[in-house]
Amino acid sequence: MENDPNDQPEASENALFRKVGECLYRHVPSGKYYALVKRSGKQYRRSLKTDDRKLAERRLSEFREKVGKLSHTATARQLTFSDLASRWVETLRPTLKASSFTRRQNSLAQIAPYLGNLGLRHFTARVCEEWAGKRSPEIAASTYNNERDTIIAVLAYAKREGLILDNPAEVLSRRKLTRKQIVIPTKEQFSTLVRTLRGMDRRSHEAANLLELLACSGMRLREATALRWQHVNFDAGRFAVTGDEHGTKNREVREVPLFPAMRAFLEKLRGERQPAAGDLVIGIASAKTTMETACGKAGLPRFTHHSLRHYFVSNAIEAGVDFKVIAGWVGHRDGGLLVAKTYGHLRDTHSFEMAKRMTFAA
């Protein structure tokens, strides 16, 4: 390591800092020790956060070792954020689902106009805060948080690779997410929606089938559209949620009971089609546009695919099913905490409705 014993803080600070050892300074007013280490023409200064000399010397030794491991090759000094981000994102490819990997790539594409051409050596906490000040007002909280987490992750990778000493993006706070209001169809609204779809052209029939499958199974959209007839075991009374090549959200295959409404729906569909075991139960990947048209035509709120998952859960709660059991059915691994947090008010509402029956009338 290159160290200049004559290294000094800025002249204006000389009255505040006194050199007490090689690369070791003491802040006179507070008595705190600071490290000042020079390598390849660059100074690194850090508070050692102690007024104990022995502890300061140990921390100085650790700090000098960290600085010594930094890469100061010409190539490393010329790296930009985008250069490093390209390396980092490729390390994720083997471990992330395709959708998650694409989300990271999209975040990097949005970050690039602001920070992409900035050299790593020029990254500071102020630079990161200036990015946040410009970017945060432009986008939703969830998008901002994704981009913020991506910047932190890229710079953490740079730190692990010995390209920077600290991660300056760690100063950035996450934005609080506004909790979206959950719109859940009533049973009457669901029936109206399905009836409207089946009354439209023939292409809308498969959209109605998809909605019925979502509503009676609790599956996510990609899980439902990946369901094949071979995944449904009528004799054993269960079906397997695999997600096919995309996998499920938590990458685990789950076995779920074949609910009565789902059994009736699938038996009717099987009788109409006489499918092969490897055929998909539903032949479309989405019903978004058709569903929007049907909702408008029937004067219904703008329901989404996920609204039908909410519909399934709300019906399960009204039937008195335990949160932990529901969580297992829909693929949550938290033992029912998210279900309770998201839908707990439904149980309270149902409880009050049931209480109205307690009239003790003769």
Helices and strands as residue ranges (DSSP letters): G 11-13, E 17-21, E 24-27, E 33-39, E 42-47, H 53-69, H 74-78, H 81-92, H 98-115, G 120-122, H 125-135, G 136-138, H 141-160, G 168-171, H 187-198, H 203-217, H 221-225, G 229-231, E 232-233, E 238-241, G 244-246, E 254-257, H 260-273, H 288-298, H 305-318, H 323-330, H 337-355
